[in-house]
């Protein structure tokens, strides 16, 4: 069994976001293990639960969020990149003093540091970047 990790830096309207999704689905259906999907840069927008869910341009975002919530995939979102783009979980919103604001992170996604990506690099047999 091969451990595969994906680095997704493509935003919701970029073709790479859907290609990454289809690759993750293919790995999940195979005999290989999807070790981690790491969202970084513009890719963190795929984890924003408040963005355009019904817009035809946001198919990748909607599909990523649906699959992560249903499959409980290891969907890690870089906390630094997310916070720069207004994406947070409830704990980060409180820590930033935004007590009246609930988090914007979609169900199933987890805010993590870059150390989680380093772990994926060292533990995975294959790493694929979608930008």
ABEGO torsion letter per residue (X at the ends): XBBBBBBBABBAABAAAAAAAAAAAAAAABABBBABBBBBEAAAAAABAABBAABAAAAAAAAAAAAAAAAGBBBBBBAAAAAAAGBBBAAAAAAAGBAABBBABBBGBBBBBAAAAAAAAAABABBBBBX
